Structure formats: C-alpha cells, structure tokens
Amino acid sequence: MPELIRSVVSRARTYFHDRRQSPRLRVRLGFRLSIPRPLNVNGSNKPKHFLIGHTRDISANGLALLVPHAHLNGRHLAADGCSLDVRLDLGNDATIQMLVVPERYEHLDEGELGCAYLIGAKIVKIDEADQNRYLSYIREGLATA
C-alpha cells in the first residue's frame, strides 16, 4: 500500500510541478498596452488611451504583465473576451506588437514599481517578423540564464 501512495504522489508531483508548455524568461521589459479599436474613417486605429507597464516574465506563448490599473477606458482589462494590444520594447529600438488575451488576473498585495496588478496573457496574434525577433530574444535570454 505505501508503494501505491508513493507512486500516486510522484505522478501528481510531476503533473502539478510545472505544467507550462514553454520555459519562462524572467525579464523586466517595458510595454504599452491598449484595447484594440476598429478602424476609423481615415483608416487609423491608433489608440487614444494606453497603460504603461512592464513584464515579470515572458515565454513563447504568453507574458506576465504588470500594470498600474485593472481598467482602461471603462473596461476591465481581464474581462472575458477582451483582447489587448501590447507593444513590447525589447531594447535597442526594437519594439514588437502583439495581440494577447488575458488568461488570469491578480491584484498584488505589494506592487512592483508602481504596478499593482498582474495579468497572465496568452499571445494570439503576432506578425511573423516580430515573432522571430521575440523568440530569438527568449532563446538568447534562456541561453545566458
């Protein structure tokens, strides 16, 4: 019987230890977040309002975003079906744009650099060139870590 319990606990540890599909790179990168807008009459969809924050970590499939507020333009950032436009600064004048969907949201007891909310987001759309730069940045970061 003890062997059965040990086997179950071992399997559970393997499963619950780290279920993430891709490794995380703990890095603080600045970003500008906005809610995507439909094209207006002159063909522009430039956001009027945005939040500035930074990442806690990034992976090939998602990001942990730290933001100062949970609302923008009267909308909750982690509401169901809400997509977010993220412009991520990789340094050396390299900015990439991606569309993300919040997967989880958390109010932090102790804020980090003026950011009191954590949003775990999944990347749903990214330009191929931006994706290549993004993945290259992650690979280089993980190689040096």
N, C-alpha and C positions, 0 to 999 in steps of 0.2 A: 504493500500500500504506500509506504513512504516514497518508493521509486516512482509510482504513478503521479503523486503530488509533485515531486521534484521535476518530472517531465513536463507536466502541465505548466508549472511556474516558469520553467525555462523557455517553453514556447511562447508564453504570454510576455515574458521579458523581451524576447526577440521581436514580437509584434508591436508592443507598446513603446519600446525604447525610442525608436525614431522611424516613424512611418513616412517621412518625407521622401519624395521621389528624387529630388536632386539636392546636392550639397549646398549649404548656405555659406555665403561670404559675408562675414561681419564687417561692414564698412559704412561710414557716415558720408553719404553723398547728398548734396542739396538737390531739391526739386521744386517745381512749380506745379500745383495741382489745380485743375479746374473741372467744371462739369461741361461736357461737350454740348455744343449748341448747334442747331440746324443752320444751314447756310442762309444768310440774309439776302436782301435784294441785290446788293453789289457783289455777291459771291464770296463774301468773307464770313468765317465763323469764329473769328478771334474772340476769346472770352473777355468779358468786361471785368469779372472778378476772379481772383485766384488766391490760393493759400500757398505760403512758402513753408517748407518743412525739410526734413532730412530722413534718410533711411536708417534703419537699425541693422538690417541685413538684406541681401539680395540673393536670388537664385535664378536658374534658367527659366523657371515657370512663374515666379512671383517675387514680391517685395514686402518688407515690413516697413510701413510708412509712419513716421511720427509727425503729427500735425498739431497746431495750437488749438484748433476748434473742430468740433464734430459737425458743424453746419456751414453751408456756403450757399448764398442766395436763397435762404429759407429752406433749403433741402438738407436732410441728414445724409452725410457722406457714405454711410454704410447701409443705407436703406436697400431693401430688396430691389433688384433690377437696375440700380443706379450704376452707371459706368462712369469712370473718371479718366480724364486726360492728364497724363503725367509727362512732364518734360524734365528728364533726369540729366543732371550735369555730371559727366564723367571726368571732368578736368581737362586741361589743355584745350579749351574752347570746343570740346566735344559734347554736344547736347543731343540726346535722343528723345524721341517722342513715342509713347505707347498708350494704349487704351487698356485699362485694368478694371476688374470687377472686385469689389470688396468681398472677402470670404469670412472675415471675422473683424471684430471691433472691440476695443477695450479702453476704459478710462484708466490712466495710470495714477497710482497713489502719489508717486513722486515724479514730476515732469522732468524731461530731459531737454535742456537748452530752450526752455520756453514752450515745449511741446507737451501737451497733457493727454493726447490720445494716440493710440496705436491702431493702425488699420492694416490687417493682413490682406493683401490683394493678389489676385491671380492675373497674369498677363493674358489678354485675349486677342490683342491685335498689335502688331509691331511691323514696321517696314523692314524688308529683308536686309538692307544695308545697316539700319540701326540694330537689328537683331544680331548681325555678325559682329558689330562693334561691342555690343552688350555682352555677348557670350565670350568674346575674346577677353574683355575686361575681367570677367568672372574667372576664366581659366588662368589668366596671369596672376590674379589675386590669390587663388587657391594654391597655385604652384609655389608662391613665395611664403604662404602662411605655414 
